[in-house]
């Protein structure tokens, strides 16, 4: 675990080490880049840890239709606020421990004011283009601009991030464990608690037991589900699902839907969750949802141009399909609450962080993820 209180190195200059996506389908290049000072409404964050997420790999591969290069990747970060620019809203202060948020929460826009969504619109347009809220970038290389990734760019020693995209968390929480809350873990837990709103005593089925799927398992357990069925191709991951609360596990197979229906009186599960990004599995999740009131929640991200084929009769007989972004979690408000629940012992985050590596091994971490080894690799900055 890096020391969160280590002396700042930023004052030595504006050059930092970062992992740059130069070209789609090619390894990231770890190199020196320049980072400008934060402007009004922004903060400089000294990263302590960053999870290596499938979304980073999805963009790096070129499968993301909204992707762009060159840019500094990374979005699942946790660190310490180094400085806050003058003229901001005072949402964070120097020394705060924070989780970075690709899904910000301004607290003022039409979506932030609604309990129905977490899709803040305050800075969405510029963020989607790779810029900070003022339409410019703080990252440069040899005088040329480098774009940000998901408003965060946390595959770097430091990042300049909007205040509304930082969640203040307990300083007692180890930062390597906080990093997965910036995306995968919050997405899974939130899918169960915030998007699906799983009811006590219900039956749930989770397709895919990576970090997001295990988060769904945890969320279903926290919600009081009576039966939680976890499905995956890996026996190792199924064992992890049992550790985190699954009551039943089953190796994925062609007859998975029939098996779930057979286990539920022919009706299907009250809630299903898809956490693989495979459109065939998404269809299984819909088909396995209970007739009359079943809800299938899609957490995975499908490839460019792929579509979900659903038989309409499945819907007119009462099943519903929902999508979820960041699990419906409102970042600044609710991520700190999830971290507090971890600290209270309600779920086991340490078990989810299965590997810790330096920034120079980011491409190895991608390969580990593609082989589906472990649950989450976290980059630690020393």
Secondary structure, DSSP 8 states (H G I E B T S, - for coil): ---TT----GGG-SEEEEEEE-STTS--EEEEEEE----TTEEEEEEEEEE--HHHHHHHHT--TT--SSEE---EEEEEEEEE-TTS--S--TT-EEEE-SS---SSSTTTT-TT-----SSHHHHHHT--TTS--SEEETTEEEB-STTT--SBSEEEEEGGGEEE--TTS-HHHHGGGGTHHHHHHHIIIIIS---TT-EEEEE--SHHHHHHHHHHHHHT-SEEEEEES-HHHHHHHHHHT-SEEEE--TTHHHHHHHHTTTS-BSEEEE-S--HHHHHHHHHTB-TTT-EEEE-S---TT------HHHHHTT-EEEE-SGGG--IIIIIHHHHHHHHTTSS-STTTEEEEE-GGGHHHHHHHHHTT-SSEEEEE--
